[in-house]
Amino acid sequence: MNTGSKRIASLVMLALAATLWSIGGLLIKLVNAHPMAIAGIRSAISGLFVLAYVKKPKFTWSFPQIAAAVAYALTVITFVSANKYTTAANAILLQYTAPIYVAIFSGWLLKEKPLLLDWLAIFAVFGGMALFFMEDIDSRGLLGNILAIISGVGFGLFPVFMRMQKDGSPIESVLLGNALTAVVGIPFLFVSAPKTGTEWIYLVVLGAVQLGIPYILYSKAIRYATAIEASLVTVVEPILNPVWVLIFLNEKPGILAILGGLIVVGAVTIRCVIEPNRPADNAESLESC
């Protein structure tokens, strides 16, 4: 397969990964259990699935590898919880602010200074985020929005710590993150566990199909697709996620949340499309784009 064919195949894999990621909000809402328990079982299944694919993972136990795993665990735990307390649209769109945090954290941890365009995108995203909190929401909705923002912070930290690894691999960090999430979350099954076989099937799908397969596809695709292409293709996730919940559960986000989401997705996408000249050491400050 030549380079052009590999690139096309990579874009297809990215689109498929984003589509599979997008069913997370719907399936999480269909499982009646404690969100920590859902996160734990989901990650345990995903971890076993990915381990079967990797077969012989290489753990270095370095600070960046462990930190990336912690960031991953923070991301998935708070995202599952956010879906239980707020709308799927709010959860995914607030998490999608992650590239903005990458710009901030890169300047702090990697000494990669954000450019003017980065700061403009940051201000636009925070403006869009403010609209989510202007809706008439109760305390649960407010908590859900806050958890979604924390999920975005974790998702922003993850690629930063990954870049700090000289010979790191996303799969190993994902495996560790899944293991950590499983250890923390599974005990919550004693608080509230799925009650039907159908709900357990949803959990298996969440672990293997919604989390495991997409990360394998993404890790393979990112070798041939550019960072900008990866960002643009995976925009499919925040677009489709609330659509599935609207179709199957009739959950409708508020007007201000929709407007805020458009601002967030638009700002992040435009920032990823427009790539100004950077110093060589600063060229990857928005690698998650």
N, C-alpha and C positions, 0 to 999 in steps of 0.2 A: 504494500500500500504506500503510495507516494505521499509527500507532505501535504498536498492539497486535499487528498482524500482523508488523511488523518485529521486535518483541521475540520472538515465537514462532519466527520464522524464525531469529533469532540463536541461540536456545537449541538449535534443531535443528542448526545449523552447529557450535556448540560441542560437542555430543554426538558429531557425526560426526568432528570434529577429534580429540577425545580417543580415540575408537575407533581411528582411523588411527594416532595416536601409540602406542597400546598394542601394536601388532604389532612394534614396534622390537626388543624383547628377543628374540623368536622369530627374526626374520630375521637379526639380528646373529649369533646362535648357529649359524645354518645356513650362514653364509659362512666357509669355512676360509681365513682370511688374517690378516695382522697387524692388530690393532685400529686402529692409526693409519692404515693403508691403507684400511680399511673406512670410518673417519671421513672421510678425505680425499675418496674417491670419492663417498661419500654426500652430502657437502656440495657438491661440485662439481656434481653432478647437480641437487641441490636449488636451488643458486644460479642455475643456468641456467634452471630451471623458473620460479623466482620472478621472475627478470629478464625473462623473456618475458611474464609477467603485468603487471609494473610498467611495462615499456617505457622510461620515462624517469625513473630514480631521481634524487633530489635529495640529493647528498652535501654536507654542510657541513664535514666534516673537523674538527669541533669535538672537544674532549676527551671530552665525554659520549658522542658518537656512536661514537668510536673505542673508548672504554672499554666501552661496551655490546657492541660487536663482539667485543672480547677476552673479555668475560665469556661471551658466547654460544659462542665457540670453545672456551673452557675447559669449558663445560657439555657440549657434544656429544662432545668428544674423550674426556673422562673417563667419560662415560656409556657410550660404546661399549666402552672398555677395561674398565670395571667388569663389563659383561655377559659378557666373555670370562673373567673371573677369579672371579666369584661367581655366585650364582643370579640369574635375572631378577627374582625377587621382591625380593631384597636390593637390587639395583641401583636399581629404580624407587622402592621405598619409602624408601630412604635419600635419594634425590634429592628425594623429595616433602617433605623437611624445609625446602625453599627458603623458604616464607613466613616461617618463624621467623627465618632470616637476614635477610630483608627488614626485619623489625622491628629487628634489631640494627644493620644497616648504615644504616637510615634515621636512627637516632639519632646515628650517627657522621658520616655524609656529608651528610644533609639537615637535621640538627638537629631531627628529629622524634622526640620522646622516647617510647619504648615505655611503655604503661600497665601497671598491675598485671596485667590480664588477659593482656597480651602475655607478660609474664614467667612467668606460670603456665603458659601454653601452651609457652613455651620449655623450662621445666624438665620438663614432661611429655614433650615430644619427645625431649629428650636422655636421659631415662629409658628411653624406648622404643628409642632408638638403642643404648643400652648392651646391651640384650638380644641384638642382632644379633652382638655380639662375645663372647657367652657360649656360643655354639654350639661344637661340636667341629669347628673348621675348620682347614685347613692354611694354609701361608703364602700360597698363591695366593688362597684365600678371604679372608684378612685383607687382602691388597692390594686385592682387588676391593671390599671394603666401604669401605676408605679412599678409593678412587677415586670410589665412589658418593657419599660424603659431600662430596668436593671438587666433584663435579658439582652437588650441591645448593647449595653455596656460590656457584658460578658462576651458577646459575639464580636465586639470591637477589640477586646483584649486578646482574643484567641489568635488572630493572624499576627499580631505584634509579637507575642511570645513565640509563635512558630518561626518568625523571621530571626529571632534571637538564637535559633538552633542551627548550627553550622551544617550538621548532617542529619537533621531531624526529618521526620516523616509525619504527615497529618494523620495517617492511619494509627500509628502508635499512640499519639496523643488522644485520638478519638477513643481508642480502646481503653486507655487509662481513665478518660473522662466518663465513659460509660460504666466502668467498674465502680468508680467513686459514686456516681449517681445511683447505681443499684444498691450499694451498701447503705447509703443515706436514705433512700426512698422505700425500699422493700419492707422495712419494719412497720411502715405506716399501713400495710395491709391489715394489721391488727386493729387499726382505727376504722378503716372503711375499705372493704375489698369489693371487686366486681361480683355481682350476684348471679349472673346468667352466663351460660356458655357463649352466647353471642358477644357479650362484652369481653370475654377472654379472647375471642377470635379477633375483635377489634384491636386488643392489645398486641396480639401477635403481628397483625398487619402494621400497627404503629412501629413496632420494633424492627421487623424485617424489611417491610416494603416502604414505609414512610421515612425511616431513619437509616437502616443498614445499607440497602441497595443504593440510595442516592449518594451517600458518602463514598461508596466504592466507585460509582460512575464519575463523581466530581473529581476524585483523586486521579483517575485515569485521564479525564478530559482536560484538566488544567495543564497537562504537560504540553499540549499542542494549541490550546486556545489562549488568546491574550487575556490579561486581567480585565480590560475594558469589555471584551466580548463576553467573558464570564459574567460580568456585572449586568450587561444589557439582557442577556438571555435569561438569567435567573430572576429578573424582574417579574417573570411569569408567576413566581411564588406569591408575592404580596397581592398580585392582581387576582389570582385564582382562589386563594385561601378563603376570603370572605364570600366569594361567589358560591362555592360548594355549600357553605353554611346557610347562605340565603336560599339556595335551591331546596336543600333537604330539611332545614330546620326553620326556615323563614325568619332568621335572625337578621335584622336590618340595622346597619350602623347609622348614627345620626348625621345630619347634614354637615355640621361643623367637623365631625370626624372624617367624613368623606373629603371635605375641602382640605383639612389638615393632611390627610393621607396623600392627596394629589400634590400638595406642596412638598412633602417629604420625599416621595418617589421622584418627583420632577427634579428637585434640587440634587439628590444623589445621582440620578441618571445623567443630568447635564454635567455635573462635576466629573463624572467618569468618562463622558464623551470628550469633553474639552481637557486635553492634557497639555498644560503649558510646559515650556522648557524648564527643567529642574537641574540643580547640581547633581552630579553623578551619584553622590552618596545619599541624595534625597529622592531619588527617582522612584522609589517604591513606597512612598508614605501612605498611599491609598491602595495598597496591593489588594485589599479585599474588594475593591471596585471591580 
